[in-house]
Amino acid sequence: MTYCPIFEPFYLKYTLPENHQQAMIDKLNVYCDNKLANEEGIPPRPNGWACEVETSFAEQNVGRRSLASTHPHSDDLKVNEILQHYIFHSMQEIGWPVSNYTIGTWYNSYGKDHYQETHSHIGSELSGVYFLSYDREIHGAFRFINPFEDMLYMAYPKVAENEHEGLPSFFKAEEEPIVNSGDLVLFPSWMKHRVLRPFPPEQPKMEMFTDETYPKRITISFNVNLFDWFEQAPSTIRNIANV
């Protein structure tokens, strides 16, 4: 007998070593300091986003291979050199051909009542989130949405009664990766996901903070777009040696 899974979603999780964690913090600080020095302030929320979050997504250059796509592939945060290491090894792990690709990065900063609606990154092949500052006791959770909605009806009685313990993940409406500050999650760009608004009943430590003193939830997000050799993308193999 041969077990052959098909159409299988996944996510990969890494915990970055301290030197990479510090480098990500330093690069974001430099980016934000430059914004303050130029008096540019907080960037506006992108058109079409139905959420509350401070993000640099709208500032990115579009310049993509598909006119229908609005996802960036510029790296204003200058974290590509670090991310390439994990993207390269992720592609090897999942059996994707390691080819040329571009990486687009942006940051998201969530205040006390902030959240992000369900969305995907269609138009890219691989996406990821680096949790620069994240505390499960005060911050909204990151959750994947089950793409196999019809599966839920097979376990409807248990799902309706919220009895998820012991159920395979494909019977759950959502899946929440257990992450901490310093963790990196990569996943196929078509997988829908969201960021929950934090609620005091579930996270009583939130009552300790005002809107001004609340430690923000900060993430660096990115998209990966694969290119064929003839499209003249930068060489992955050449750049990976610098990490």
TORPA-461559 format. One line per field, with one value per atom (N, C-alpha, C): x, y, z. Coordinates in Angstrom, 1 decimal, decimal comma. Layout:
! residues N
px = [X;...]
py = [Y;...]
pz = [Z;...]
***
This chain:
! residues 243
px = [0,9;0,0;0,9;0,5;1,2;0,3;0,7;-0,1;0,2;-0,8;-0,5;-1,4;-1,0;-1,9;-1,9;-3,1;-3,3;-3,9;-3,6;-4,2;-4,1;-2,9;-2,6;-2,1;-2,9;-2,3;-1,2;-0,4;0,6;1,1;1,8;2,6;3,9;4,9;6,2;6,6;7,1;7,4;8,9;9,6;10,9;11,0;11,9;12,3;13,7;13,8;15,0;16,1;17,3;18,4;18,5;19,1;19,1;19,7;20,8;21,4;20,4;19,6;18,6;17,5;17,1;16,0;16,4;17,6;18,1;18,3;18,7;18,9;17,5;16,5;15,1;14,6;14,9;14,5;15,3;16,6;17,4;16,9;16,6;16,2;14,9;14,0;12,7;12,9;13,7;14,0;14,6;15,5;16,1;15,1;14,2;13,1;12,2;11,8;10,9;11,6;12,8;13,6;13,7;13,9;14,0;12,6;11,5;10,2;10,0;10,4;10,2;11,1;12,3;13,3;12,7;12,0;11,4;10,0;9,6;8,2;7,1;7,3;6,3;5,1;5,4;4,3;3,8;2,7;2,1;1,5;1,8;1,3;-0,2;-1,0;-2,4;-2,8;-3,9;-4,4;-4,7;-4,2;-4,4;-5,9;-6,2;-7,6;-8,1;-9,3;-9,9;-9,6;-8,8;-8,6;-9,7;-10,4;-11,5;-11,0;-10,1;-9,5;-9,0;-8,3;-7,7;-6,2;-5,3;-3,9;-3,0;-1,8;-0,8;0,0;0,2;0,9;1,7;2,8;3,5;3,2;2,2;1,9;1,6;0,8;0,4;1,6;2,7;3,8;4,7;4,4;5,3;5,1;6,1;6,0;5,3;4,4;3,6;4,5;4,8;5,8;5,8;4,6;4,6;4,4;4,6;4,4;3,0;2,0;0,6;-0,1;-0,7;-1,4;-2,6;-3,1;-4,2;-3,8;-2,5;-2,0;-1,7;-1,9;-1,6;-0,6;0,0;1,0;2,4;3,1;4,4;5,5;6,6;7,8;9,0;8,8;10,0;10,3;11,5;11,9;12,5;11,6;12,0;12,5;12,2;12,7;14,1;14,5;15,8;16,1;15,1;15,2;15,4;15,4;15,5;16,7;17,8;19,0;18,8;18,0;17,7;16,6;15,6;14,4;14,8;15,8;16,1;16,6;17,2;17,7;16,6;15,5;14,4;13,5;13,3;12,5;13,2;14,5;15,3;15,1;15,2;15,1;13,7;12,7;11,3;11,0;11,5;11,2;11,8;13,0;13,6;12,8;12,2;11,5;10,2;9,5;8,2;8,3;9,6;9,8;9,5;9,4;9,3;10,6;10,6;11,9;12,5;13,7;14,4;14,8;14,1;14,4;14,7;14,5;14,6;13,3;13,5;12,2;12,5;11,5;11,5;10,8;11,2;10,5;10,0;8,8;8,2;7,9;8,3;8,1;7,4;6,6;6,0;5,8;5,6;5,4;3,9;3,4;2,1;2,2;1,6;1,6;0,2;-0,1;-1,5;-1,6;-2,5;-2,8;-3,8;-4,3;-5,1;-6,4;-7,0;-8,3;-8,1;-6,9;-6,6;-6,9;-7,1;-7,3;-7,1;-7,2;-7,1;-8,1;-8,9;-10,0;-9,4;-10,3;-9,9;-9,5;-8,3;-7,8;-6,7;-6,4;-5,3;-4,3;-3,2;-2,2;-2,2;-3,3;-3,4;-2,6;-1,8;-1,0;0,5;0,7;2,1;2,0;3,2;3,2;3,4;4,3;4,6;4,5;3,9;3,9;4,3;4,6;5,1;4,8;4,9;4,8;5,9;6,7;7,7;7,1;7,0;6,4;7,5;7,7;8,8;8,4;7,2;6,7;5,3;5,2;4,0;3,9;2,8;2,5;1,1;0,9;-0,4;-1,4;-0,9;-1,7;-2,3;-1,8;-2,4;-2,6;-2,1;-2,3;-3,2;-3,8;-4,7;-4,0;-4,7;-4,1;-4,1;-3,1;-3,1;-3,7;-4,7;-5,4;-5,5;-5,4;-5,7;-7,1;-7,8;-9,1;-9,1;-10,0;-10,1;-10,5;-9,7;-10,1;-11,1;-11,3;-12,2;-13,5;-14,2;-15,4;-16,4;-16,5;-17,5;-17,1;-15,8;-15,4;-16,0;-16,3;-16,9;-18,2;-19,0;-20,3;-20,2;-19,1;-18,9;-18,9;-18,4;-18,3;-19,2;-20,3;-21,2;-21,6;-22,1;-22,5;-21,5;-20,2;-19,2;-18,8;-18,7;-18,3;-19,4;-20,6;-21,7;-21,7;-21,2;-21,1;-19,8;-18,9;-17,6;-16,7;-16,9;-16,1;-15,0;-13,9;-12,9;-11,8;-11,7;-10,6;-10,6;-9,5;-9,4;-9,8;-10,3;-10,7;-9,5;-9,3;-8,3;-8,5;-7,4;-7,5;-8,4;-8,6;-9,5;-11,0;-11,3;-12,7;-12,8;-11,8;-11,9;-12,1;-12,8;-13,0;-11,8;-10,9;-9,7;-8,6;-7,4;-6,2;-5,3;-4,9;-4,0;-2,6;-1,6;-0,3;0,2;0,8;1,3;2,7;2,7;3,9;4,3;5,5;6,0;6,9;7,3;8,2;9,5;9,9;11,0;10,7;9,4;9,0;8,6;8,8;8,5;7,6;6,5;5,6;5,5;5,7;5,5;4,4;3,7;2,5;2,2;1,4;1,0;0,2;0,4;-0,2;-1,7;-2,3;-3,7;-4,5;-3,8;-4,4;-5,0;-6,3;-6,9;-6,5;-6,3;-5,9;-6,4;-6,4;-6,8;-6,1;-6,2;-5,7;-6,9;-7,1;-8,2;-8,0;-9,1;-9,1;-8,9;-8,0;-7,9;-9,1;-9,5;-10,7;-10,3;-10,6;-10,2;-10,7;-12,0;-12,4;-11,4;-10,9;-10,0;-8,5;-8,2;-6,9;-6,9;-7,1;-7,3;-6,2;-5,0;-3,8;-4,0;-4,9;-5,1;-5,6;-6,3;-6,8;-5,7;-4,5;-3,4;-3,0;-3,4;-2,9;-4,0;-3,5;-4,4;-4,0;-4,7;-4,4;-3,0;-2,5;-1,2;-0,1;-0,4;0,7;0,7;-0,3;-0,4;0,8;1,6;2,7;2,2;2,5;2,0;2,4;1,5;1,8;2,5;3,7;4,4;4,9;4,5;4,9;5,5;6,4;6,9;6,3;5,6;5,0;5,7;5,6;6,2;5,6;5,7;5,3;6,5;6,4;7,5;6,9;7,5;7,0;8,1;7,8;8,8;8,8;10,1;10,3;11,1;10,9;11,7;13,0;14,0;15,3;15,3;14,5;14,5;13,9;13,2;12,6;13,6;14,9;16,0;15,8;15,3;15,2;16,6;16,9;18,2;18,4;19,7;20,0;19,9;19,0;18,9;20,1;20,7;21,9;23,0;23,2;24,2;24,0;22,7;22,4;22,4;22,0;21,9;23,2;24,3;25,6;26,0;25,2;25,5;24,8;23,9;23,1;23,9]
py = [-1,2;0,0;1,2;2,2;3,5;4,6;5,4;6,5;7,7;8,3;9,4;10,6;11,5;12,6;13,6;14,2;15,1;16,4;17,5;18,8;19,1;18,9;19,1;20,4;21,2;22,5;22,2;23,2;23,0;24,4;24,4;25,6;25,1;25,8;25,5;26,6;26,2;27,1;27,0;28,1;28,2;29,1;28,9;29,9;30,4;31,7;32,2;32,3;32,1;32,2;33,7;33,9;35,3;36,3;35,9;36,9;37,4;36,4;36,8;37,6;37,2;38,0;39,4;39,6;41,0;41,7;41,1;41,7;42,2;41,4;41,8;43,0;43,0;44,2;45,4;45,3;46,4;47,0;46,1;46,6;47,3;46,8;47,5;48,9;48,9;50,2;51,2;50,8;51,7;52,2;51,3;51,7;52,8;52,5;53,4;54,7;54,7;55,9;56,8;56,2;56,9;57,6;56,9;57,5;58,7;58,6;59,7;60,9;60,6;61,6;62,4;61,7;62,4;62,9;62,8;63,2;62,6;61,4;60,7;60,1;59,9;59,4;58,0;57,6;56,3;56,2;55,1;55,0;54,8;55,2;54,9;53,5;53,1;51,7;51,5;50,4;50,2;50,1;50,5;50,4;48,9;48,7;47,4;46,6;47,1;46,4;46,8;45,8;46,1;45,7;46,5;46,1;47,3;47,1;48,2;47,7;48,3;48,0;49,0;49,3;50,2;49,3;49,6;48,8;49,6;49,1;49,7;49,1;48,2;47,5;48,5;49,6;50,5;51,2;51,3;52,0;51,2;49,9;49,1;49,4;49,1;49,2;48,0;48,2;47,1;46,4;46,9;46,3;44,8;44,2;42,7;42,2;40,9;40,2;40,1;40,2;40,2;41,5;42,1;43,3;43,2;42,0;41,7;41,7;41,6;41,4;42,7;42,9;44,1;43,8;42,7;42,4;42,8;43,4;44,0;43,0;43,4;42,6;43,5;44,6;45,4;45,1;45,4;45,1;46,3;47,3;48,5;48,2;47,1;46,8;46,2;45,7;45,2;43,9;43,0;41,8;40,6;40,8;39,7;38,7;39,3;38,5;37,5;37,8;36,9;35,9;36,4;35,5;34,5;34,8;33,9;32,5;32,5;31,3;30,3;30,9;30,1;29,7;30,6;30,3;29,2;29,3;28,3;26,9;26,8;25,5;25,0;25,9;25,5;24,9;25,5;24,9;23,5;23,4;22,0;21,0;21,5;20,6;20,1;21,0;20,7;20,1;20,1;19,5;20,4;21,7;22,7;22,8;23,0;23,3;24,6;24,6;25,8;26,6;27,7;28,4;29,9;30,8;32,2;32,7;33,7;34,3;35,7;36,5;37,8;37,7;38,6;38,6;40,1;40,2;41,5;41,5;42,6;42,6;43,9;43,8;44,9;44,6;45,7;45,4;45,7;45,1;45,3;45,6;46,6;46,9;47,1;46,2;46,1;46,7;47,7;48,3;47,5;48,1;47,3;46,7;47,5;47,0;46,6;46,4;46,2;44,7;44,5;43,1;43,1;42,0;41,9;40,9;41,3;40,4;39,2;38,2;37,0;37,4;36,9;37,3;36,2;36,3;35,4;36,3;35,8;36,5;35,9;35,7;35,2;36,1;35,5;36,3;36,0;35,3;34,9;33,4;32,8;31,3;30,9;31,7;31,3;32,6;32,6;33,8;33,4;34,5;34,2;35,4;35,1;36,1;35,8;36,9;36,8;37,6;36,9;37,5;38,2;39,5;40,2;40,5;40,9;41,1;40,5;39,4;38,7;38,0;38,3;37,7;37,2;35,8;35,2;35,7;36,2;36,7;38,1;38,8;40,2;40,5;39,6;40,0;39,0;39,6;38,8;37,6;36,5;35,3;35,3;34,7;34,4;33,1;33,0;31,8;31,5;30,3;29,8;29,4;29,6;29,2;27,9;27,0;25,7;25,8;25,4;25,6;24,5;23,5;22,4;22,5;23,5;23,8;22,6;21,9;20,8;19,7;19,6;18,6;18,8;20,0;20,4;19,7;19,5;18,9;17,4;16,8;15,4;15,2;16,2;16,1;17,2;17,5;18,6;18,5;17,3;17,3;17,8;17,3;17,7;19,2;19,6;21,0;21,9;21,6;22,4;22,6;21,5;21,6;22,0;22,5;23,0;21,9;20,7;19,6;19,3;20,1;19,9;19,0;18,7;17,9;16,5;16,1;14,8;14,8;15,9;15,9;16,2;15,6;16,0;17,5;18,1;19,6;19,9;18,9;19,2;19,2;18,9;19,1;20,4;21,2;22,4;23,6;24,6;25,7;26,5;26,6;27,4;26,6;26,9;26,3;27,4;27,4;28,5;28,0;28,4;28,0;28,5;27,7;28,2;28,9;30,2;30,9;31,9;32,3;33,3;34,3;35,3;36,3;35,6;35,9;35,2;34,1;33,7;32,6;33,1;32,2;32,5;31,4;31,8;30,8;31,1;30,0;30,1;29,2;29,6;28,8;29,2;28,3;28,7;29,9;30,8;32,1;32,1;31,0;30,9;30,6;30,2;29,8;31,1;31,1;32,3;32,2;33,4;33,6;34,9;35,1;36,4;36,6;37,8;38,1;38,6;37,9;38,2;39,5;40,1;41,3;40,7;41,2;40,6;41,0;40,1;40,3;40,1;41,1;41,1;39,8;39,3;38,1;36,9;36,8;35,7;36,1;37,4;37,8;38,9;38,5;39,4;40,4;40,0;40,9;42,2;42,2;43,5;44,6;44,3;45,3;46,2;45,6;46,4;47,6;47,6;48,6;49,6;50,8;51,7;51,6;52,4;52,4;52,9;53,8;54,4;53,5;52,7;51,8;50,4;50,1;48,7;48,3;47,3;46,9;46,3;47,0;46,6;45,2;44,6;43,3;43,6;43,3;43,7;42,5;42,5;41,4;41,9;41,1;41,4;40,3;40,7;39,8;39,9;38,8;38,8;37,8;38,1;37,2;36,8;35,6;35,1;34,8;35,2;35,0;34,3;33,1;32,3;32,8;32,7;33,2;32,1;32,0;31,1;31,9;31,1;31,7;32,8;32,6;33,6;34,9;35,0;36,2;37,1;36,6;37,4;37,9;37,0;37,3;37,1;37,7;37,5;36,1;35,7;34,3;33,9;33,0;32,5;31,9;31,0;30,3;31,3;32,3;33,3;34,1;34,4;35,3;34,5;33,2;32,4;32,2;32,3;32,1;33,3;34,4;35,6;35,5;34,5;34,5;33,9]
pz = [0,0;0,0;0,0;-0,8;-0,9;-0,5;0,5;1,0;0,1;-0,6;-1,5;-1,2;-0,3;0,0;-1,2;-1,4;-2,5;-2,0;-2,8;-2,5;-1,0;-0,5;1,0;1,3;2,1;2,6;3,6;3,9;4,9;5,4;6,5;6,9;7,6;7,4;8,0;9,0;10,2;11,2;11,6;11,7;12,1;13,3;14,2;15,2;14,9;14,6;14,1;15,3;15,0;16,0;16,4;17,5;18,1;17,2;16,4;15,5;14,4;13,9;12,9;13,5;14,7;15,3;15,5;16,0;16,3;15,0;13,9;12,6;12,1;12,3;11,8;12,6;13,9;14,7;14,3;14,1;13,7;12,3;11,4;10,1;10,1;10,9;11,0;11,7;12,7;13,4;12,5;11,6;10,6;9,7;9,2;8,3;9,0;10,2;10,9;11,2;11,6;11,9;10,6;9,5;8,2;7,9;8,2;8,0;8,9;10,2;11,1;10,7;10,3;9,9;8,7;7,8;6,6;6,9;8,1;8,6;7,7;7,3;6,5;7,3;8,6;9,4;9,1;9,7;9,5;8,1;7,4;6,0;6,1;5,0;5,0;4,8;5,3;5,1;3,6;3,0;1,6;1,2;0,0;-0,5;-0,5;0,0;0,0;1,3;2,2;3,4;4,4;4,9;5,9;7,3;7,8;9,1;9,8;10,9;11,6;11,9;11,2;11,3;10,7;11,3;10,7;9,8;8,5;7,6;6,6;6,1;5,0;3,7;3,6;2,4;1,2;1,5;0,4;-0,2;0,5;0,0;-1,1;-1,2;-2,0;-3,5;-4,3;-5,7;-6,2;-7,2;-7,7;-8,7;-9,9;-10,8;-10,9;-11,0;-10,9;-12,3;-12,4;-13,7;-14,2;-13,2;-13,6;-13,3;-14,2;-14,0;-13,0;-12,9;-12,0;-10,5;-10,3;-8,9;-8,3;-7,0;-6,3;-5,2;-5,2;-4,1;-4,5;-3,5;-3,8;-4,0;-4,6;-4,6;-4,3;-3,7;-3,2;-1,8;-1,4;0,0;0,7;1,0;1,7;3,0;3,7;5,0;4,9;3,8;3,5;4,4;4,4;5,2;4,3;2,9;2,0;2,3;2,7;2,9;3,9;5,0;6,0;5,6;5,0;4,6;3,6;2,7;1,6;2,2;3,3;3,9;4,2;4,8;5,2;4,0;3,1;1,9;1,1;0,9;0,2;0,8;2,1;2,7;2,8;2,8;2,8;1,4;0,4;-1,0;-1,1;-0,5;-0,5;0,3;1,4;2,3;1,6;0,9;0,3;-1,1;-1,6;-2,9;-4,1;-3,8;-4,9;-5,6;-6,9;-7,6;-7,1;-6,7;-6,2;-7,4;-7,7;-8,9;-8,5;-9,4;-9,1;-8,6;-7,7;-7,1;-6,7;-6,5;-5,9;-4,6;-3,6;-2,3;-2,1;-1,7;-1,3;0,1;0,9;2,3;2,7;3,9;4,5;6,0;6,8;8,2;8,5;9,6;10,1;11,6;12,1;13,6;14,1;15,1;15,6;17,0;17,1;18,4;19,2;20,3;21,2;20,6;19,7;19,1;17,6;17,2;15,8;15,4;14,2;13,7;12,1;11,5;10,0;9,5;8,5;8,0;7,3;7,0;6,3;4,9;4,4;3,1;2,7;1,4;0,9;0,2;-0,3;-1,1;-2,5;-3,1;-4,4;-5,3;-6,2;-7,1;-6,8;-5,7;-5,3;-5,1;-4,9;-4,7;-3,2;-2,5;-1,1;-0,4;0,8;1,7;3,1;3,9;5,2;6,2;7,4;8,5;9,5;9,8;10,9;12,1;13,2;14,4;15,2;15,0;15,6;17,1;17,3;18,7;18,8;19,6;19,7;21,1;21,8;23,1;23,1;23,2;23,1;24,2;25,3;26,4;26,2;25,2;25,0;23,5;22,6;21,2;20,5;19,4;18,6;17,9;17,8;17,2;15,7;15,1;13,6;13,4;12,4;12,2;10,7;10,3;8,9;8,8;7,7;7,4;6,7;7,1;6,5;5,0;4,0;2,6;2,2;3,0;2,7;3,5;3,2;4,0;4,1;3,0;2,9;3,9;4,3;5,2;6,6;6,9;8,2;8,5;7,4;7,6;7,9;7,6;8,0;9,5;10,2;11,6;12,3;11,6;12,0;13,5;14,0;15,4;16,4;16,2;17,1;16,9;15,6;15,3;15,9;15,7;16,2;17,7;18,4;19,9;20,3;19,4;19,7;20,4;20,0;20,5;19,6;19,5;18,6;19,0;20,3;20,8;20,2;19,7;19,0;17,6;17,1;15,6;14,8;13,6;12,7;12,3;11,9;11,6;10,4;9,5;8,4;8,8;10,0;10,5;11,3;11,4;12,2;11,2;11,6;10,7;10,6;11,6;11,6;12,3;12,0;12,6;13,1;14,4;14,9;15,2;14,4;14,8;16,1;16,9;18,2;17,9;18,0;17,7;18,9;18,9;19,8;19,1;19,7;19,1;18,6;17,4;16,8;15,9;15,8;14,9;13,6;12,6;11,2;10,6;10,0;9,4;7,9;7,1;5,7;5,2;4,2;3,7;2,3;1,6;0,2;0,2;-0,8;-0,8;-0,9;-1,5;-1,6;-0,3;0,7;2,0;2,7;2,9;3,6;5,1;5,6;7,0;7,5;8,8;9,4;10,8;11,3;12,6;13,5;14,6;15,5;16,3;16,5;17,5;18,9;19,7;21,1;21,9;22,7;23,6;25,1;25,9;27,3;28,1;27,8;28,6;28,3;27,1;26,8;27,1;27,2;27,4;28,5;29,8;30,9;31,1;30,7;30,8;30,0;29,1;28,3;29,1;30,2;31,1;31,8;31,7;32,3;31,5;30,2;29,3;28,8;28,6;27,9;26,4;25,5;24,1;23,9;24,8;24,6;25,1;26,1;26,7;26,2;25,4;24,9;24,0;24,3;23,5;22,1;21,1;19,8;19,3;18,6;17,9;16,6;16,3;15,1;14,3;13,1;12,2;10,9;10,3;9,0;8,0;7,1;6,1;4,8;4,0;2,7;1,8;0,5;-0,6;-1,4;-2,0;-2,8;-4,2;-5,2;-6,6;-7,4;-7,9;-8,6;-10,1;-10,6;-12,0;-12,7;-14,0;-14,8;-15,1;-15,5;-15,8;-16,8;-17,8;-18,9;-18,5;-17,3;-16,8;-16,1;-16,0;-15,5;-14,0;-13,2;-11,8;-11,2;-10,0;-9,4;-9,0;-9,0;-8,7;-7,2;-6,9;-5,6;-5,0;-5,8;-5,4;-5,0;-5,8;-5,6;-4,3;-4,0;-2,9;-1,6;-1,7;-0,5;0,3;-0,5;0,1;1,1;1,0;1,8;3,2;3,4;4,6;5,7]
***
